[in-house]
Amino acid sequence: MSERGWRRLTVQGWFVVVLVAITILIVVCAGIGIITLDRTNRLSDQLTTRVSPASIEAAELQKALIDQETGVRGFLLTGDRTFLEPYADGVAAERRSRQRVAALVSDRPELLAGLDAIAARAEAWRGDYAESLTRERADGSVPSGAVEESKQAFDEIRALLDQQNDRLADLRAQVLRQLGQAERTRNMAFAAMLVVFSVAALAMAVLLRRAVGRPLDELRMASRRITAGDFDHAIPARGPADIREVAKDVDLMRLRIVEALGESHRQQVLLREQAADLDAQAAELRRSNAELEQFAYVASHDLQEPLRKVATFCQLLEKRYGEVLDERGIQYIRFAVDGATRMQVLINDLLSFSRVGRVYDDRRPVDLGETLDKVTDDLSAAVEESGAHIERPAELPSVVGDPTMLGLLWQNLISNAIKFRDPGRAPVIRIGCEPAEEGWLFSVEDNGIGIEAEFADKVFVIFQRLHSREAYSGTGIGLAMCKKIVENHGGRIWLDTAYDGGARLCFTLPADHQPRPQLAVAGTDHEGNSS
């Protein structure tokens, strides 16, 4: 590859080149190792499974033949037939050993030829001497020269056996020499591989250091100089293609930073001016909050005093001059008293609404069961008057929140369920609680007049009323206050539009601890006591 081609290589390309070179080296060394190991294994198998067993079987063959000759000679000399038993056993052993030797040296023609010569000569000795002399001795006597001829004939077999053993010994020595040479070649090959791998690893390390490591060091040192504040120092672009591209991008970033610093200095003056404006706005906001606090104080004290006077004096007018006034005048007085009373209620509700999350924000663990008990006690008169039946869990969980606001939440939801009841039946209010992903899911459902799905969002807007004041009293703040209380505690509230047996309001609150294993359900009587 030309110098220009090397410069086009990226860091990944350099690593690919190095990995390819290492792979080729591994393949070559593995091939050499496999060849040497295979030759060593073949020679070792040949020695252990063929040559050595053939030598052992050849010795067994020689022993079987000697047993035959010894048995025949003993019988000829003594006439005792027990000497013929080794002869018969030797014949059978000879055949077995000859077959085994033939199987083990089947790839050696010279050994097979020697084995065939021994078998032929042994067969001839048995036919010419052993069998005939044995019959003659059984009939009487044996010529003295015949025994000597038999011995000389068997000596030829001994000579053939010695030659066969010498050939097997030569073969074993040859295989041992080849095996030793193969093992030395294998060891030299592995030693050469270790040396080659070490040299190759060193060469690869030096190559990567020069091609990749050094350019990265230069880039790092230049970047540190710029980080230290030397923004005029140029980034050198050397090394692989992608490192050069990174160096160019960093240098471009350096130029942009220099431009940005100049712009930053120009913006500092503007920021100081804006900070001064923000300080002025913060002061104005504090003054406005103080005025709101003053307004809340005035609304809770000064504004209600004239309303109380108007209502009081209108009632005195009705009491003192009721006989003088006609029916229309009395009605006008009552209108004035009702307007003043409703104005007082509206002011109080507005104050309560404004205090949520501002005045009432005492966060601590609150047992919702105890809070609900207090609310049902406070509403016991309304519950008894309406004949309402409240069903609630025997236990309710604890949450972190403001006890006053959570009590107000229960009070608004339960009082709404009682207020908007169906005239034709006694109200039944069911309070539910179950674990949810957001903590706890609560529900308050009733069998009252219900809320149309199209008003599911409108009912939570302040001052939004779905009925006239003549039909149902109130200021339209209750559910808006419930929404503000729930959201201030980190939950959400909604109308269950799928419920058609009345109205069902659901809300969630974050859990204070792990959910309890089970929530049993119990009802309450008209007095609000648990049953």
Buried (B, 14 or more C-beta within 10 A) or exposed (E): EEEEEBEEBBBEBBBEBBEEBBEEBEEEBEEBBEBBBEBBEEBBEBBEEBBBBBBBBBBBBBBBBBBBBBBBBBBBEEEEEEBBEBBEBBBEBBEEBBEBBBEBBEEBEEBBEBBEBBBEBBEEBBEBBBEBBBEBBEEEEBEEEBBEEBEEBBEBBBEBBEEBBEBBEEBBEEBEEBBEEBBEBBEEBBEEBEEEBEEBEEEBEEBBEEBBBEBBEBBEEBBEBBEEEEEEBEBBBBBBBBBBEBBEEBBEBBEEEEEEEEEEEEEEEEEEEEEEEEEEEEEEEEEEEEEEEEEBEEBBEEBBEEBEEBBEBBBEBBEEEEEEBEEEBBEBBEEBBEBBBBBBBBBBBBBBBBBBBEBBBEEEEBBBBEBBBBBBEBBBEBBEEBEBBBBBBEBBBBBBBBBBBBBBBBBBBBBBBBBBBBEEEEBBBBBBBEBBEEBBBBBBBBBBBBBEEEBEEBBBEBEBBBEEEEEEEBBBBBBBBBBBBBBBBBBEBBBBEEBEEBBBBBBBBEBBEEBEEEBEEEEBEBEBEBE
